[in-house]
Amino acid sequence: MTTYTVMKTNMRDEAIIPKLAIDSFRQAFADAVSSDIPVVFVSKEKIIEKQADGKMVELKNVSQAYVVPELKHTVLKRRVKRGVFA
């Protein structure tokens, strides 16, 4: 079972959590790409592997996986509350 630590945060701290997550991911990606380890990532609808020698190899084209969602133009109707008014 996982133990969670209760942390008291204010609205300002909670508001910057997404920004901190994005910055952390960017830093981790930059560290991985600059290392001598092969890194696999998606760029411009292609799966690319950056090898240790700096060479980029296209592994697969995933453009077919990208789908533009169709928006449904429906109107949500609210129910009329019918109650006894005094």
Biopython code that builds the backbone (N, CA, C, O; Angstrom):
import numpy as np
from Bio.PDB.StructureBuilder import StructureBuilder

atoms = [
    (1, "MET", "N", (0.840, -1.167, 0.000)),
    (1, "MET", "CA", (0.000, 0.000, 0.000)),
    (1, "MET", "C", (0.888, 1.235, 0.000)),
    (1, "MET", "O", (1.923, 1.263, 0.667)),
    (2, "THR", "N", (0.494, 2.226, -0.727)),
    (2, "THR", "CA", (1.262, 3.458, -0.839)),
    (2, "THR", "C", (0.867, 4.419, 0.262)),
    (2, "THR", "O", (-0.313, 4.594, 0.566)),
    (3, "THR", "N", (1.868, 5.034, 0.849)),
    (3, "THR", "CA", (1.614, 6.041, 1.874)),
    (3, "THR", "C", (1.721, 7.409, 1.233)),
    (3, "THR", "O", (2.718, 7.731, 0.587)),
    (4, "TYR", "N", (0.700, 8.201, 1.415)),
    (4, "TYR", "CA", (0.686, 9.549, 0.862)),
    (4, "TYR", "C", (0.970, 10.557, 1.964)),
    (4, "TYR", "O", (0.476, 10.432, 3.084)),
    (5, "THR", "N", (1.759, 11.540, 1.633)),
    (5, "THR", "CA", (2.057, 12.610, 2.571)),
    (5, "THR", "C", (1.086, 13.750, 2.330)),
    (5, "THR", "O", (0.914, 14.210, 1.202)),
    (6, "VAL", "N", (0.460, 14.196, 3.397)),
    (6, "VAL", "CA", (-0.466, 15.310, 3.279)),
    (6, "VAL", "C", (0.348, 16.588, 3.240)),
    (6, "VAL", "O", (1.113, 16.881, 4.159)),
    (7, "MET", "N", (0.175, 17.348, 2.164)),
    (7, "MET", "CA", (0.902, 18.601, 2.015)),
    (7, "MET", "C", (-0.100, 19.729, 1.919)),
    (7, "MET", "O", (-1.047, 19.669, 1.136)),
    (8, "LYS", "N", (0.110, 20.737, 2.705)),
    (8, "LYS", "CA", (-0.762, 21.894, 2.637)),
    (8, "LYS", "C", (-0.203, 22.843, 1.585)),
    (8, "LYS", "O", (0.934, 23.304, 1.684)),
    (9, "THR", "N", (-1.015, 23.123, 0.585)),
    (9, "THR", "CA", (-0.600, 24.038, -0.472)),
    (9, "THR", "C", (-1.667, 25.104, -0.646)),
    (9, "THR", "O", (-2.840, 24.912, -0.324)),
    (10, "ASN", "N", (-1.223, 26.213, -1.158)),
    (10, "ASN", "CA", (-2.189, 27.268, -1.443)),
    (10, "ASN", "C", (-2.504, 27.251, -2.939)),
    (10, "ASN", "O", (-1.935, 26.461, -3.692)),
    (11, "MET", "N", (-3.400, 28.117, -3.353)),
    (11, "MET", "CA", (-3.830, 28.145, -4.753)),
    (11, "MET", "C", (-2.684, 28.501, -5.699)),
    (11, "MET", "O", (-2.629, 27.991, -6.818)),
    (12, "ARG", "N", (-1.777, 29.362, -5.266)),
    (12, "ARG", "CA", (-0.651, 29.767, -6.104)),
    (12, "ARG", "C", (0.267, 28.577, -6.372)),
    (12, "ARG", "O", (0.708, 28.358, -7.500)),
    (13, "ASP", "N", (0.549, 27.806, -5.307)),
    (13, "ASP", "CA", (1.407, 26.636, -5.479)),
    (13, "ASP", "C", (0.758, 25.602, -6.399)),
    (13, "ASP", "O", (1.434, 25.010, -7.241)),
    (14, "GLU", "N", (-0.533, 25.384, -6.244)),
    (14, "GLU", "CA", (-1.224, 24.420, -7.090)),
    (14, "GLU", "C", (-1.284, 24.890, -8.541)),
    (14, "GLU", "O", (-1.283, 24.073, -9.462)),
    (15, "ALA", "N", (-1.335, 26.190, -8.740)),
    (15, "ALA", "CA", (-1.426, 26.723, -10.100)),
    (15, "ALA", "C", (-0.130, 26.526, -10.881)),
    (15, "ALA", "O", (-0.167, 26.444, -12.108)),
    (16, "ILE", "N", (1.011, 26.448, -10.206)),
    (16, "ILE", "CA", (2.277, 26.305, -10.926)),
    (16, "ILE", "C", (2.705, 24.850, -11.099)),
    (16, "ILE", "O", (3.753, 24.588, -11.690)),
    (17, "ILE", "N", (1.916, 23.899, -10.594)),
    (17, "ILE", "CA", (2.270, 22.486, -10.745)),
    (17, "ILE", "C", (2.380, 22.083, -12.220)),
    (17, "ILE", "O", (3.360, 21.427, -12.574)),
    (18, "PRO", "N", (1.436, 22.434, -13.100)),
    (18, "PRO", "CA", (1.606, 22.066, -14.516)),
    (18, "PRO", "C", (2.861, 22.664, -15.147)),
    (18, "PRO", "O", (3.522, 22.001, -15.947)),
    (19, "LYS", "N", (3.196, 23.898, -14.803)),
    (19, "LYS", "CA", (4.397, 24.532, -15.346)),
    (19, "LYS", "C", (5.650, 23.799, -14.875)),
    (19, "LYS", "O", (6.578, 23.584, -15.655)),
    (20, "LEU", "N", (5.675, 23.416, -13.602)),
    (20, "LEU", "CA", (6.816, 22.674, -13.072)),
    (20, "LEU", "C", (6.942, 21.309, -13.746)),
    (20, "LEU", "O", (8.052, 20.854, -14.020)),
    (21, "ALA", "N", (5.821, 20.660, -14.012)),
    (21, "ALA", "CA", (5.849, 19.357, -14.677)),
    (21, "ALA", "C", (6.398, 19.483, -16.096)),
    (21, "ALA", "O", (7.202, 18.656, -16.526)),
    (22, "ILE", "N", (5.972, 20.507, -16.820)),
    (22, "ILE", "CA", (6.458, 20.725, -18.189)),
    (22, "ILE", "C", (7.948, 21.020, -18.182)),
    (22, "ILE", "O", (8.692, 20.479, -19.000)),
    (23, "ASP", "N", (8.393, 21.875, -17.264)),
    (23, "ASP", "CA", (9.819, 22.200, -17.175)),
    (23, "ASP", "C", (10.645, 20.967, -16.824)),
    (23, "ASP", "O", (11.735, 20.776, -17.363)),
    (24, "SER", "N", (10.133, 20.128, -15.922)),
    (24, "SER", "CA", (10.845, 18.908, -15.541)),
    (24, "SER", "C", (10.957, 17.949, -16.718)),
    (24, "SER", "O", (12.006, 17.344, -16.935)),
    (25, "PHE", "N", (9.875, 17.814, -17.475)),
    (25, "PHE", "CA", (9.901, 16.926, -18.634)),
    (25, "PHE", "C", (10.884, 17.429, -19.681)),
    (25, "PHE", "O", (11.642, 16.643, -20.250)),
    (26, "ARG", "N", (10.878, 18.730, -19.939)),
    (26, "ARG", "CA", (11.820, 19.295, -20.916)),
    (26, "ARG", "C", (13.267, 19.064, -20.491)),
    (26, "ARG", "O", (14.115, 18.719, -21.314)),
    (27, "GLN", "N", (13.543, 19.255, -19.212)),
    (27, "GLN", "CA", (14.904, 19.056, -18.710)),
    (27, "GLN", "C", (15.313, 17.591, -18.817)),
    (27, "GLN", "O", (16.438, 17.286, -19.212)),
    (28, "ALA", "N", (14.398, 16.680, -18.465)),
    (28, "ALA", "CA", (14.702, 15.251, -18.559)),
    (28, "ALA", "C", (14.927, 14.831, -20.011)),
    (28, "ALA", "O", (15.819, 14.032, -20.295)),
    (29, "PHE", "N", (14.120, 15.369, -20.931)),
    (29, "PHE", "CA", (14.288, 15.044, -22.351)),
    (29, "PHE", "C", (15.620, 15.576, -22.869)),
    (29, "PHE", "O", (16.322, 14.883, -23.605)),
    (30, "ALA", "N", (15.969, 16.796, -22.490)),
    (30, "ALA", "CA", (17.246, 17.375, -22.922)),
    (30, "ALA", "C", (18.416, 16.563, -22.378)),
    (30, "ALA", "O", (19.397, 16.339, -23.087)),
    (31, "ASP", "N", (18.323, 16.121, -21.127)),
    (31, "ASP", "CA", (19.381, 15.297, -20.543)),
    (31, "ASP", "C", (19.493, 13.955, -21.264)),
    (31, "ASP", "O", (20.597, 13.471, -21.513)),
    (32, "ALA", "N", (18.346, 13.354, -21.600)),
    (32, "ALA", "CA", (18.362, 12.058, -22.279)),
    (32, "ALA", "C", (18.943, 12.178, -23.683)),
    (32, "ALA", "O", (19.727, 11.328, -24.104)),
    (33, "VAL", "N", (18.565, 13.223, -24.408)),
    (33, "VAL", "CA", (19.061, 13.403, -25.777)),
    (33, "VAL", "C", (20.555, 13.697, -25.784)),
    (33, "VAL", "O", (21.265, 13.265, -26.693)),
    (34, "SER", "N", (21.040, 14.421, -24.788)),
    (34, "SER", "CA", (22.462, 14.761, -24.756)),
    (34, "SER", "C", (23.327, 13.625, -24.208)),
    (34, "SER", "O", (24.554, 13.719, -24.247)),
    (35, "SER", "N", (22.719, 12.565, -23.702)),
    (35, "SER", "CA", (23.493, 11.449, -23.157)),
    (35, "SER", "C", (23.917, 10.501, -24.280)),
    (35, "SER", "O", (23.581, 10.712, -25.445)),
    (36, "ASP", "N", (24.652, 9.467, -23.918)),
    (36, "ASP", "CA", (25.138, 8.485, -24.884)),
    (36, "ASP", "C", (24.182, 7.308, -25.046)),
    (36, "ASP", "O", (24.547, 6.292, -25.638)),
    (37, "ILE", "N", (22.981, 7.434, -24.533)),
    (37, "ILE", "CA", (21.993, 6.362, -24.585)),
    (37, "ILE", "C", (21.035, 6.632, -25.750)),
    (37, "ILE", "O", (20.645, 7.780, -25.962)),
    (38, "PRO", "N", (20.647, 5.600, -26.509)),
    (38, "PRO", "CA", (19.656, 5.816, -27.566)),
    (38, "PRO", "C", (18.319, 6.277, -26.974)),
    (38, "PRO", "O", (17.876, 5.757, -25.950)),
    (39, "VAL", "N", (17.684, 7.251, -27.620)),
    (39, "VAL", "CA", (16.419, 7.814, -27.147)),
    (39, "VAL", "C", (15.399, 7.702, -28.270)),
    (39, "VAL", "O", (15.695, 8.033, -29.418)),
    (40, "VAL", "N", (14.195, 7.236, -27.939)),
    (40, "VAL", "CA", (13.114, 7.115, -28.913)),
    (40, "VAL", "C", (12.052, 8.145, -28.561)),
    (40, "VAL", "O", (11.629, 8.244, -27.409)),
    (41, "PHE", "N", (11.618, 8.919, -29.569)),
    (41, "PHE", "CA", (10.601, 9.939, -29.343)),
    (41, "PHE", "C", (9.808, 10.151, -30.626)),
    (41, "PHE", "O", (10.196, 9.674, -31.692)),
    (42, "VAL", "N", (8.696, 10.869, -30.517)),
    (42, "VAL", "CA", (7.852, 11.171, -31.674)),
    (42, "VAL", "C", (8.061, 12.618, -32.061)),
    (42, "VAL", "O", (7.999, 13.512, -31.216)),
    (43, "SER", "N", (8.312, 12.850, -33.349)),
    (43, "SER", "CA", (8.483, 14.200, -33.865)),
    (43, "SER", "C", (7.881, 14.265, -35.257)),
    (43, "SER", "O", (8.220, 13.462, -36.126)),
    (44, "LYS", "N", (6.990, 15.221, -35.466)),
    (44, "LYS", "CA", (6.360, 15.437, -36.778)),
    (44, "LYS", "C", (5.741, 14.150, -37.318)),
    (44, "LYS", "O", (5.975, 13.774, -38.467)),
    (45, "GLU", "N", (4.957, 13.487, -36.491)),
    (45, "GLU", "CA", (4.209, 12.278, -36.842)),
    (45, "GLU", "C", (5.102, 11.103, -37.235)),
    (45, "GLU", "O", (4.680, 10.238, -38.003)),
    (46, "LYS", "N", (6.328, 11.062, -36.717)),
    (46, "LYS", "CA", (7.243, 9.957, -36.989)),
    (46, "LYS", "C", (7.912, 9.539, -35.688)),
    (46, "LYS", "O", (8.279, 10.381, -34.868)),
    (47, "ILE", "N", (8.070, 8.223, -35.503)),
    (47, "ILE", "CA", (8.822, 7.723, -34.358)),
    (47, "ILE", "C", (10.285, 7.725, -34.762)),
    (47, "ILE", "O", (10.672, 7.096, -35.747)),
    (48, "ILE", "N", (11.090, 8.437, -33.994)),
    (48, "ILE", "CA", (12.500, 8.632, -34.327)),
    (48, "ILE", "C", (13.360, 8.115, -33.178)),
    (48, "ILE", "O", (13.041, 8.301, -32.004)),
    (49, "GLU", "N", (14.450, 7.466, -33.548)),
    (49, "GLU", "CA", (15.426, 7.024, -32.552)),
    (49, "GLU", "C", (16.707, 7.824, -32.752)),
    (49, "GLU", "O", (17.278, 7.838, -33.842)),
    (50, "LYS", "N", (17.150, 8.487, -31.690)),
    (50, "LYS", "CA", (18.433, 9.185, -31.729)),
    (50, "LYS", "C", (19.457, 8.243, -31.119)),
    (50, "LYS", "O", (19.404, 7.926, -29.931)),
    (51, "GLN", "N", (20.384, 7.807, -31.946)),
    (51, "GLN", "CA", (21.373, 6.846, -31.489)),
    (51, "GLN", "C", (22.499, 7.539, -30.739)),
    (51, "GLN", "O", (22.591, 8.766, -30.735)),
    (52, "ALA", "N", (23.348, 6.752, -30.110)),
    (52, "ALA", "CA", (24.427, 7.290, -29.285)),
    (52, "ALA", "C", (25.405, 8.137, -30.092)),
    (52, "ALA", "O", (26.009, 9.062, -29.548)),
    (53, "ASP", "N", (25.572, 7.838, -31.376)),
    (53, "ASP", "CA", (26.507, 8.609, -32.204)),
    (53, "ASP", "C", (25.877, 9.884, -32.768)),
    (53, "ASP", "O", (26.528, 10.601, -33.528)),
    (54, "GLY", "N", (24.622, 10.179, -32.412)),
    (54, "GLY", "CA", (23.956, 11.396, -32.858)),
    (54, "GLY", "C", (23.124, 11.225, -34.116)),
    (54, "GLY", "O", (22.445, 12.158, -34.543)),
    (55, "LYS", "N", (23.171, 10.045, -34.710)),
    (55, "LYS", "CA", (22.434, 9.775, -35.937)),
    (55, "LYS", "C", (20.951, 9.564, -35.614)),
    (55, "LYS", "O", (20.608, 8.880, -34.650)),
    (56, "MET", "N", (20.071, 10.165, -36.439)),
    (56, "MET", "CA", (18.629, 10.029, -36.259)),
    (56, "MET", "C", (18.098, 8.977, -37.232)),
    (56, "MET", "O", (18.375, 9.046, -38.430)),
    (57, "VAL", "N", (17.345, 8.014, -36.728)),
    (57, "VAL", "CA", (16.785, 6.954, -37.554)),
    (57, "VAL", "C", (15.267, 6.983, -37.401)),
    (57, "VAL", "O", (14.744, 6.942, -36.287)),
    (58, "GLU", "N", (14.564, 7.055, -38.540)),
    (58, "GLU", "CA", (13.098, 7.020, -38.497)),
    (58, "GLU", "C", (12.657, 5.566, -38.375)),
    (58, "GLU", "O", (12.950, 4.746, -39.246)),
    (59, "LEU", "N", (11.950, 5.251, -37.289)),
    (59, "LEU", "CA", (11.508, 3.885, -37.070)),
    (59, "LEU", "C", (10.156, 3.600, -37.712)),
    (59, "LEU", "O", (9.947, 2.536, -38.294)),
    (60, "LYS", "N", (9.239, 4.560, -37.602)),
    (60, "LYS", "CA", (7.892, 4.320, -38.109)),
    (60, "LYS", "C", (7.178, 5.639, -38.351)),
    (60, "LYS", "O", (7.392, 6.614, -37.630)),
    (61, "ASN", "N", (6.332, 5.662, -39.366)),
    (61, "ASN", "CA", (5.485, 6.815, -39.629)),
    (61, "ASN", "C", (4.141, 6.550, -38.950)),
    (61, "ASN", "O", (3.466, 5.571, -39.266)),
    (62, "VAL", "N", (3.760, 7.413, -38.029)),
    (62, "VAL", "CA", (2.516, 7.214, -37.281)),
    (62, "VAL", "C", (1.467, 8.262, -37.639)),
    (62, "VAL", "O", (0.594, 8.570, -36.827)),
    (63, "SER", "N", (1.547, 8.806, -38.842)),
    (63, "SER", "CA", (0.595, 9.845, -39.229)),
    (63, "SER", "C", (-0.834, 9.314, -39.289)),
    (63, "SER", "O", (-1.782, 10.078, -39.105)),
    (64, "GLN", "N", (-1.002, 8.024, -39.542)),
    (64, "GLN", "CA", (-2.344, 7.441, -39.579)),
    (64, "GLN", "C", (-2.971, 7.369, -38.189)),
    (64, "GLN", "O", (-4.191, 7.261, -38.068)),
    (65, "ALA", "N", (-2.156, 7.429, -37.148)),
    (65, "ALA", "CA", (-2.673, 7.347, -35.781)),
    (65, "ALA", "C", (-3.279, 8.662, -35.319)),
    (65, "ALA", "O", (-4.049, 8.682, -34.358)),
    (66, "TYR", "N", (-2.948, 9.750, -35.982)),
    (66, "TYR", "CA", (-3.481, 11.054, -35.602)),
    (66, "TYR", "C", (-4.861, 11.226, -36.224)),
    (66, "TYR", "O", (-5.028, 11.112, -37.438)),
    (67, "VAL", "N", (-5.831, 11.497, -35.385)),
    (67, "VAL", "CA", (-7.211, 11.628, -35.832)),
    (67, "VAL", "C", (-7.739, 12.981, -35.391)),
    (67, "VAL", "O", (-7.537, 13.401, -34.252)),
    (68, "VAL", "N", (-8.414, 13.652, -36.302)),
    (68, "VAL", "CA", (-9.064, 14.912, -35.953)),
    (68, "VAL", "C", (-10.445, 14.571, -35.404)),
    (68, "VAL", "O", (-11.268, 14.003, -36.122)),
    (69, "PRO", "N", (-10.712, 14.903, -34.159)),
    (69, "PRO", "CA", (-12.010, 14.534, -33.587)),
    (69, "PRO", "C", (-13.143, 15.323, -34.229)),
    (69, "PRO", "O", (-13.016, 16.514, -34.512)),
    (70, "GLU", "N", (-14.236, 14.637, -34.448)),
    (70, "GLU", "CA", (-15.409, 15.306, -34.997)),
    (70, "GLU", "C", (-16.207, 15.888, -33.840)),
    (70, "GLU", "O", (-16.514, 15.196, -32.869)),
    (71, "LEU", "N", (-16.532, 17.142, -33.954)),
    (71, "LEU", "CA", (-17.285, 17.791, -32.898)),
    (71, "LEU", "C", (-18.772, 17.615, -33.153)),
    (71, "LEU", "O", (-19.256, 17.797, -34.270)),
    (72, "LYS", "N", (-19.471, 17.263, -32.111)),
    (72, "LYS", "CA", (-20.916, 17.131, -32.220)),
    (72, "LYS", "C", (-21.537, 18.455, -31.822)),
    (72, "LYS", "O", (-21.278, 18.975, -30.737)),
    (73, "HIS", "N", (-22.341, 18.984, -32.691)),
    (73, "HIS", "CA", (-23.001, 20.256, -32.419)),
    (73, "HIS", "C", (-24.381, 19.984, -31.834)),
    (73, "HIS", "O", (-25.399, 20.120, -32.512)),
    (74, "THR", "N", (-24.393, 19.606, -30.590)),
    (74, "THR", "CA", (-25.664, 19.358, -29.924)),
    (74, "THR", "C", (-25.870, 20.393, -28.846)),
    (74, "THR", "O", (-24.921, 20.954, -28.298)),
    (75, "VAL", "N", (-27.107, 20.628, -28.561)),
    (75, "VAL", "CA", (-27.451, 21.582, -27.519)),
    (75, "VAL", "C", (-27.910, 20.789, -26.308)),
    (75, "VAL", "O", (-28.790, 19.934, -26.404)),
    (76, "LEU", "N", (-27.310, 21.082, -25.187)),
    (76, "LEU", "CA", (-27.725, 20.412, -23.961)),
    (76, "LEU", "C", (-28.956, 21.112, -23.416)),
    (76, "LEU", "O", (-28.967, 22.331, -23.241)),
    (77, "LYS", "N", (-29.978, 20.341, -23.154)),
    (77, "LYS", "CA", (-31.206, 20.913, -22.620)),
    (77, "LYS", "C", (-31.277, 20.611, -21.129)),
    (77, "LYS", "O", (-31.017, 19.492, -20.689)),
    (78, "ARG", "N", (-31.629, 21.616, -20.382)),
    (78, "ARG", "CA", (-31.775, 21.437, -18.945)),
    (78, "ARG", "C", (-33.209, 21.064, -18.620)),
    (78, "ARG", "O", (-34.157, 21.502, -19.271)),
    (79, "ARG", "N", (-33.334, 20.251, -17.604)),
    (79, "ARG", "CA", (-34.670, 19.908, -17.134)),
    (79, "ARG", "C", (-35.225, 21.066, -16.326)),
    (79, "ARG", "O", (-34.505, 21.737, -15.586)),
    (80, "VAL", "N", (-36.486, 21.278, -16.481)),
    (80, "VAL", "CA", (-37.146, 22.328, -15.716)),
    (80, "VAL", "C", (-37.495, 21.752, -14.353)),
    (80, "VAL", "O", (-38.164, 20.724, -14.248)),
    (81, "LYS", "N", (-37.033, 22.431, -13.320)),
    (81, "LYS", "CA", (-37.350, 21.977, -11.970)),
    (81, "LYS", "C", (-38.780, 22.378, -11.650)),
    (81, "LYS", "O", (-39.144, 23.552, -11.723)),
    (82, "ARG", "N", (-39.565, 21.408, -11.302)),
    (82, "ARG", "CA", (-40.956, 21.677, -10.949)),
    (82, "ARG", "C", (-41.136, 21.326, -9.486)),
    (82, "ARG", "O", (-41.012, 20.171, -9.080)),
    (83, "GLY", "N", (-41.420, 22.310, -8.741)),
    (83, "GLY", "CA", (-41.598, 22.089, -7.316)),
    (83, "GLY", "C", (-42.748, 22.918, -6.796)),
    (83, "GLY", "O", (-43.380, 23.678, -7.530)),
    (84, "VAL", "N", (-42.998, 22.757, -5.542)),
    (84, "VAL", "CA", (-44.067, 23.516, -4.907)),
    (84, "VAL", "C", (-43.462, 24.802, -4.395)),
    (84, "VAL", "O", (-42.554, 24.788, -3.563)),
    (85, "PHE", "N", (-43.964, 25.904, -4.890)),
    (85, "PHE", "CA", (-43.490, 27.205, -4.440)),
    (85, "PHE", "C", (-44.549, 27.820, -3.541)),
    (85, "PHE", "O", (-45.727, 27.858, -3.896)),
    (86, "ALA", "N", (-44.139, 28.293, -2.402)),
    (86, "ALA", "CA", (-45.105, 28.882, -1.468)),
    (86, "ALA", "C", (-45.196, 30.361, -1.638)),
    (86, "ALA", "O", (-45.962, 31.018, -0.933)),
]
sb = StructureBuilder()
sb.init_structure("model")
sb.init_model(0)
sb.init_chain("A")
sb.init_seg("    ")
for serial, (resi, resn, name, xyz) in enumerate(atoms, 1):
    if name == "N":
        sb.init_residue(resn, " ", resi, " ")
    sb.init_atom(name, np.array(xyz, "f"), 0.0, 1.0, " ", f" {name:<3s}", serial, name[0])
structure = sb.get_structure()
